[in-house]
Amino acid sequence: MQQSGGLHKRSNLFVISLCHILSKLCGFLRKHIAVAVVKTAGFSVKKLGYDADMLYHANVELAEEARILEAAGIDEITLMDSAGCMFPDQVSASVEAVKRAVKVPIGFHCHANMGMCSANAVAAYRSGADILDCGLLGMARSAGNMPTELATALMQREGECRELDFYGLLHYLDQELYTVFRVQKLKNRQNPLMQD
């Protein structure tokens, strides 16, 4: 009886392993096909994001997935903390693992849900990220993304982005973008200054 149970468990493990291998193979083929279709249409494949759930898995798995995507021809990989719940050490470990695995540019996309987007963006940059995803005034869902103006200031402190006119950007936001918001009666939830 026990031997039969052991064989049953082993056969289930075999089936699970086989399913895992087949799903990996199918995923690999789907990625190759998807990248090929997009490139055949004349576009580059610039972004593929990994959400925080993926980043919390073993960075070995994340690096392997990045290798598969690079082999498929992807042009850029963006790691995302869409839930805004990562800490700089997690961001650094993930970026470093992927950076060691591939040669394509690595981007980082973060949200400010826990107020960590600035620290996480700097951690990503210092760990080798080539691109920091950001948006004017940090406009995005939840608590917002990394504000472009803040990313510019931080990167200039790091000796990067010297060609960007930081004060010109601030002037544009204050004199033009806010005006558009007022005229259109759009309100930015994150900015109490935008309230009537």
C-alpha positions as MATLAB code, in Angstrom:
seq = 'MQQSGGLHKRSNLFVISLCHILSKLCGFLRKHIAVAVVKTAGFSVKKLGYDADMLYHANVELAEEARILEAAGIDEITLMDSAGCMFPDQVSASVEAVKRAVKVPIGFHCHANMGMCSANAVAAYRSGADILDCGLLGMARSAGNMPTELATALMQREGECRELDFYGLLHYLDQELYTVFRVQKLKNRQNPLMQD';
ca = [
       0.000    0.000    0.000;
       2.711    2.462    0.948;
       4.764    1.507   -2.105;
       1.750    2.082   -4.337;
       1.196    5.475   -2.694;
       4.844    6.329   -3.306;
       4.567    5.367   -6.969;
       1.426    7.427   -7.270;
       3.171   10.452   -5.785;
       6.148    9.961   -8.064;
       3.923    9.719  -11.136;
       2.121   12.907  -10.068;
       5.480   14.602   -9.664;
       6.436   13.379  -13.130;
       3.186   14.763  -14.584;
       3.673   18.058  -12.746;
       7.290   18.258  -13.947;
       6.263   17.438  -17.497;
       3.498   20.073  -17.379;
       5.976   22.590  -15.980;
       8.468   21.828  -18.765;
       5.765   22.025  -21.448;
       4.398   25.301  -20.062;
       7.913   26.747  -20.029;
       8.440   25.589  -23.626;
       5.072   27.001  -24.722;
       5.813   30.261  -22.900;
       9.217   30.399  -24.582;
       7.631   29.833  -28.003;
       4.849   32.369  -27.343;
       7.418   34.989  -26.392;
       9.490   34.283  -29.501;
       6.406   34.401  -31.716;
       5.078   37.588  -30.098;
       8.418   39.382  -30.434;
       8.816   38.160  -34.034;
       5.323   39.359  -35.002;
       5.913   42.824  -33.556;
       9.340   43.133  -35.180;
       8.035   41.857  -38.540;
       5.476   44.677  -38.413;
       8.387   47.112  -38.283;
       8.273   47.973  -34.596;
      10.867   47.479  -31.899;
       9.917   45.658  -28.731;
      10.825   48.268  -26.192;
       9.016   47.225  -23.075;
       8.041   44.175  -21.242;
       7.234   44.655  -17.631;
       7.549   42.430  -14.649;
       5.276   43.407  -11.822;
       6.198   43.275   -8.153;
       4.796   39.754   -7.863;
       7.433   38.563  -10.304;
      10.140   40.586   -8.603;
       9.469   38.873   -5.294;
      10.200   35.481   -6.838;
      13.754   34.253   -6.985;
      15.899   36.627   -8.968;
      17.351   33.535  -10.646;
      13.935   32.960  -12.281;
      13.695   36.622  -13.214;
      17.138   36.515  -14.844;
      16.258   33.335  -16.758;
      13.056   34.906  -18.052;
      15.060   37.945  -19.166;
      17.520   35.668  -21.033;
      14.609   34.004  -22.848;
      13.192   37.380  -23.857;
      16.554   38.641  -25.034;
      16.995   35.479  -27.119;
      13.546   36.171  -28.588;
      14.810   39.562  -29.733;
      13.350   41.978  -27.198;
      14.950   45.424  -27.270;
      14.385   46.493  -23.657;
      13.138   44.991  -20.406;
      11.360   47.112  -17.816;
      11.030   45.932  -14.237;
       7.979   47.371  -12.508;
       6.855   47.991   -8.981;
       3.268   48.789   -9.959;
       2.035   48.154   -6.429;
       4.551   50.649   -5.061;
       5.507   48.308   -2.230;
       9.141   47.445   -2.876;
      12.163   48.646   -0.947;
      15.512   49.742   -2.423;
      17.335   46.513   -1.510;
      14.697   44.469   -3.397;
      14.929   46.780   -6.396;
      18.742   46.584   -6.402;
      18.775   42.782   -6.215;
      16.276   42.466   -9.076;
      17.974   45.001  -11.356;
      21.421   43.507  -10.703;
      20.191   39.966  -11.433;
      18.660   40.967  -14.758;
      21.559   43.245  -15.683;
      24.004   40.348  -15.226;
      21.803   38.101  -17.372;
      21.228   40.268  -20.455;
      22.781   42.966  -22.604;
      19.571   44.828  -23.583;
      18.761   48.028  -21.689;
      16.975   47.599  -18.371;
      14.311   50.050  -17.274;
      12.611   50.566  -13.940;
       9.007   51.714  -13.406;
       7.801   52.571   -9.917;
       4.770   53.871   -8.058;
       4.693   56.066   -4.960;
       2.150   54.096   -2.925;
       4.510   53.830    0.063;
       6.537   56.943   -0.750;
       9.503   54.873   -1.928;
       9.625   55.707   -5.637;
      12.531   58.180   -5.339;
      14.664   55.866   -3.213;
      13.781   52.923   -5.449;
      14.596   54.849   -8.626;
      18.010   55.834   -7.261;
      18.609   52.213   -6.174;
      17.669   51.009   -9.670;
      19.986   53.556  -11.301;
      22.897   52.716   -9.006;
      22.310   49.001   -9.665;
      22.622   49.451  -13.409;
      19.165   50.406  -14.726;
      19.510   52.270  -18.007;
      16.054   53.861  -18.025;
      13.843   55.315  -15.301;
      10.190   55.469  -16.257;
       8.504   58.635  -15.004;
       5.676   61.061  -15.749;
       5.102   64.787  -15.475;
       3.929   65.622  -11.954;
       3.978   61.882  -11.280;
       0.519   61.600  -12.831;
      -0.584   57.971  -12.832;
      -2.901   55.596  -11.036;
      -2.766   55.061   -7.284;
      -0.347   57.448   -5.612;
       1.342   58.198   -8.932;
       4.601   57.401  -10.692;
       8.040   58.873  -10.284;
       7.616   62.571  -11.204;
       9.750   63.553  -14.196;
      10.854   66.722  -12.427;
      12.008   64.735   -9.387;
      13.744   62.134  -11.549;
      15.538   64.954  -13.380;
      16.729   66.538  -10.115;
      17.899   63.190   -8.714;
      19.723   62.194  -11.874;
      21.408   65.591  -12.100;
      22.633   65.043   -8.528;
      24.050   61.731   -9.790;
      25.862   63.565  -12.607;
      23.410   62.493  -15.341;
      20.905   64.338  -17.537;
      22.923   67.554  -17.491;
      21.491   68.460  -20.893;
      17.983   68.752  -19.433;
      16.808   72.218  -18.418;
      15.474   71.485  -14.944;
      14.248   75.028  -14.294;
      12.710   75.179  -17.767;
      10.806   71.994  -16.911;
       9.557   73.502  -13.647;
       8.561   76.686  -15.481;
       6.632   74.638  -18.057;
       4.783   72.747  -15.318;
       3.910   75.910  -13.422;
       3.090   78.242  -16.290;
       1.678   75.920  -18.929;
       0.607   72.522  -17.667;
      -1.176   73.834  -14.572;
      -2.929   76.380  -16.801;
      -4.223   73.574  -19.020;
      -5.499   71.776  -15.922;
      -7.280   74.890  -14.684;
      -8.849   75.600  -18.077;
      -9.987   72.015  -18.493;
     -11.101   71.798  -14.855;
      -8.903   68.760  -14.388;
      -7.770   68.119  -10.852;
      -4.727   66.206   -9.785;
      -5.644   64.137   -6.696;
      -2.049   64.142   -5.458;
      -1.635   67.922   -5.548;
      -3.728   70.007   -3.128;
      -2.599   73.153   -4.986;
      -4.817   72.115   -7.893;
      -8.023   72.402   -5.828;
     -10.399   75.312   -6.648;
];
